[in-house]
Amino acid sequence: MFNIKSLDKSNQASIQHVINQKTKPLGALGKLESLALQVALVQNQAKLAISSPTMLVFAGDHGIANEGVSIAPQAVTRQMLQNFLAGGAAVNVFCRQTGFKLGLVDAGIVKPLTAPEQVTNQGDFFSCRLGAGTRAFHLRDAMSLEQVEQGLTQARTLVNHYQAQGCNLLALGEMGIGNTSSAAAILAALTDLEAKDCVGRGTGISDDALEHKVRLVQLALNTHRKKMKDAKAILAAVGGFEIVMLTGAILAAAEQGMLVIIDGFIVTAAALLAVNMHPECRDYLIFAHNSAERGHQLMLSLLNAEPILDLGMRLGEGSGAALCLPMVEAAVNFYNQMASFDDAKVDAVVPANANDDSAL
């Protein structure tokens, strides 16, 4: 369905040489150096640029939310989407601060917003509903394969819309009460782990509620394990509508040669699925932060990902991803603007016994 090109890494050594020749000791800019290398490989041009950076936040409801797996009632999904539209959430604040354009997507909340509620001066609103919330996945499939395909297609259309407007950097966020249960089930399905190894406290549930959540996710795994043979089947069995569209957005952005900033636990679950479907998309992904949610560190390890930030965040919404835009821009700017040793007529600072490409 998606045609994603593997990155041409034949010029990696020359890009690294440019980075190493900046007026600094080798590796002195830490993660910004590896980030600049990644951006340069993706963009494959002498001068790097971030244009029309866009945050897409997908909202969807989960049938499992009615089973006491969260401290928040399911109605909060809709209420928070309204909060996004009004500009009052953390992701709004951080997008305004860092310069992200914001797009909000109803991927399938239980009760759709009315036309007046959809009006916003915070960005764009899209109704791309795959249904009125998923089914409780411990009892039956969360959705049909047809809904999975529909979600992937609609996400591709959204990404192509922003790419046509000049966007080359997409950040992703989500909202959905109960979606940490879905993300944990996805992680377990992709790794053959047990629920207890993947399920966390989400919004901050009690010990008893955590045991209940583990029990329901394990029941879902036992029920669906034999048929969860690939990423689409996993999405149909235990996914969420917003997670389907996040997966599609990742794949569509990589198809268009765009960089993608991955937020926390839920979006990383979508990234795992996307990489499972098309391993080539991994090179386009920038991982925002190390979430405090259990299971996220394991996901990052499976993706060989080192996130930019570690702030103890576990909010979701794309809040961590929004904070990373200045870091990406800093990597681009030092690559474009920082003088080389030759330009500045400064003697190179090279460790003893190190050659010029020691950072490769």
N, C-alpha and C positions, 0 to 999 in steps of 0.2 A: 504493500500500500504506500509506503514511504520510500523515497529514493534518497538515501543519505550517503554522501561521498566521504570516504576515509580522508583524513587530512594528509596533504603532501608534506612529509617531514624531511624531505631531501635538503631543505635549507635550514634545518634546525641548528646546525653548527654555526652557520654564519649569523643567525639571529642571536645565538648565545654569545658570539664574539662581540657583537654590538653592545650587548648588555654588560659583558665583562670589561669593556673598554671605557665605560662611563667613569667619571672621576670619583671613585669609591673603591674600597677594598672589595675583593671578590666575595659575592654573597652578602654584602653589608646591608642591602635593602630587603633581605629575607624573602618573605612570601610575595612581595611586590615583584621580585625578579622572575619567579616562576609564573606569576600571573601575566607579566609583560610577555614572556615567552609564549604562553598559551594564546593570548590575544593576537600576537604577531603571526603565529602559525595558522590561526583561524582566518585572519583577514588577509594574509599573504600580500601585503603591500608595504612600501617603504615607510609611509607615515600612517600611524594608527589613528583611529577615530572612533568615538562613541557618539552615535547619533540617535536622537529621539528615543532615549531609554524608556521602556514601558513596563509597568507592573500590571499583571493580570491576576485578579483574585477570583477564584471559582468557589461558589457556595452550593452545598448540597446537603440534604437530610439523609439520615440513616435509620433504618428500622430498628437496629440494635439499640438506638438511643432510648427507646422506651423500656429497656430492660434494666435500668439502674446502673449503667456503666459510666455515668458522668454525674458530677454534682449539679450540672446545669440541665434544665429541661429542654426538650427538643425545640421548643418555641424560640429559644435563644438564637438559633441559626438565622431565622428570619429577622429577628430584632437586630442582630449584629449586621446583617446585610443592609438594613435600613440605616444603621449607624454609619456604615461605610459611605452610603449615599449622602448622608448629612455631613460627612467630613469629620466625625468625632472619634474615630478609632486610632489606635497606634499607627496602623499602616498609613492612614491619611496624613498624620502628623509627620511621619518620617519621609513619605513621598514628597510632601511639600518642602521639607527641609533639604532633601538631597536632589530633587529635580526630576523625579520619575513622573511620567504621565501615568494615570491610573485608569484601568479598565475593570469593571465589575461584572461578573457573569453569574446569572442564576442557572446553574447546571441541573437543578432539580430539588428545590426546597418543597416542603409539603404544601404550603399555601402560597401561590404566586403573588407577587406584588401587583397592586393595581396600577393603572397608568399614572395617576398623580404621584404615587410613591416612587415611581421609577425616575422622576425628574431629579437631576443632580447637577451641581456645578463643580463636582469633584473630578469628573472625567466622563468616561463612556459607560453606559449600561447595556448589557446584552441579555436577552432572554433566550437561552439555549437549552430548554428544559428536556431532560431525558425521561422525566416522570415526576411524580409527586413523592419523592423520597424513595430510597431503596427498601426492599423487603428485609426482614430480620434474618441475617445470613446464618444464624445458628439453626434455623428451622427449614430454610429453603434457599435457593439461589438469590443473591442480592438483586440480580437483574438478568436480562436475557443477553445472549450474544449479539442480537440485533441492536440492543441499546448500546452495547460496547462499541460496535462499529459506527453507530450514529454519533456517539460522543467523540470518537477519534476524528471523524470527518468534520464535525462542527468546530472542533478545536483547530484543525488545520485551516479552516476558513477564517477564523479569528486571527490567527498568527499571520496568515497571508495578507490580511487587511492592514495590519500594522507594518508589516515589511514593505508593503507598497507605499506607505507613508514615510518611509525612510528609517524605520526602526532597525537597528542592528544589535540591540541588547535587550533581551526579555528577562524580566524577573517574575517569579511565580509565587502566589500565595493561595490560601484556602480558608474556608470557614465551613464547619459542619460538626455539630454536636454528635459525638460517638465515633468520629473518624479516626481516633487513635486506635480503637478496636479493629477497624478495618485495616489500618496500616500495619498493625502487629500481625494480623492474620496473613497479610500479603508477605511480610517478612518470613513468617514461619513456613508458608507454602513454597516460597522460593528456595528455602534452605533445609527443609525437613526438620526444623527445630520444633520443640514443643512450645505451647502457648506461654508457659511460665518463663521461658527464656526471652520472650519478645514483648510481653504486655507490661505497660507501665501505668502510672497513676493519672495520666492525662491531665485533666483540670484540677487534680488534687484530691482524689477520692480516698476514702478511709480504707483501713486494712480489710475489713469485711467486704466492702465493695470491690476492692482489688481482687480478692479471692473469687468473687462472683464473676467478675470480668474475665479472669483467666479461665474459669470453668466454661463460660459461654464461647470464648474463642476456641478453646480446645474442642468443644462439641462441634463447632463449625468445621474445624480441621478434620476431625474424625468423619464427619458427614460427607465432606466434599473432596477429601484428599485424592481419591482414585481418579477423579475426573479433572483435577487441576493440573493438566499436562503442559500448558503453556500460559503465557502472560494474559492472553485474552480470556482463557478459561478461568484463570485466577480472578481477574476483574469481575467476570460474570458471577462467580461463586461468592466472593467475599469483598468485592470492591465497593467504591462509592461513586456516585455520578461525578462529583468534583475530581476524584482521583482518575477516573477515565479521561476526563478532559485535560487534566494536568499531564497525563501520559501522552496524549495526542499533541498537546502544545509543545512538549519537549521534542518530540519527534519532528513536528512540523518546523520548529525553529532551526533544528539541526539541518533539516532538509534545505532550508533557505540560507544556510551558512551563518546563522545568528548565534551569538553567545547567549547562554541561558544561566541565570543565577538561581540556584536551587535553595529554597528556604530550609525548613526544619524537617521533622519526622515524617509528616504526611507527604510533603513534596518529594522528599528523598525516597519514599516508598514508590511514588510514581516514576522517579528516576531509575530505580532498580528495575521496574517493569519495562521502561523504555529501553534500557541497555540490554535487558534480556531479549527484547524483540529485535533491536538493531544495535549491536555493540559499537558500531561506528559513531553513534551519537555521544558516547562518553567524552570524547575530546572537546566537545563544545560546552561542557558543563562546568560551571564555577559553583563551588559549594560555600554557602554563606557563613554558616555558623554551626557550632557543636551544641546541639540541643540537649537540655537536661532530661529529656524524655528517654526512658529506658528503651533500648533497642536501636536508638539512632547511631550510637557509636559503632555498633555492629554493622549497620547499613553502610556507614562511611568506610569501614574497613573492607567490606565486600566490593565497594566501588573504587578502592584505592584512592580515597579522597581525603585531602587535608583542608578543612574549612578555614576561611579567612579569620573569623572571629570566634571567641569563646567567652560569652558574656553570661552564661547560665540562663539563657532565655528559653522559654517553652510556651510562648504565646501563640505562635502560628500567625495567620493573616498575611504572611509575607513580610513581617516586621523585621526579621533578621536580614532578609534579602535586601530590603530597602536601605538598610544601613551600610551595605557593601558598595554602593555605587561610588562614593568618594574614593574607596580603595582601588576600584577598577580604573577610575579616572586618573588616580595618582600613578598607577602602573603605566598607563598610556602616556601620560605627560612626561614622566621621567625618561621613557624610551624616546619620545619625540624631541624633548627640549634639553635634556641634561648634556653638558659638554663631555666629549671624550678626552682622554689624556692628551691626545695629539692636538685637539682643538684648543684646549686650555693651556697647553705647554706645561703640563704638570707631569712629574715623574710617576710612572705607574706604581701602584701599591700592590705588590704580588708577594704572597707568602713564600717562604723558602721551599724549594723543591716542588713548587706548583707551576704548571704550565698554563697558558692562556685560557685553555678550555677546561680547566679543572672543575668547573661548576656543572659540566654536562652530566 
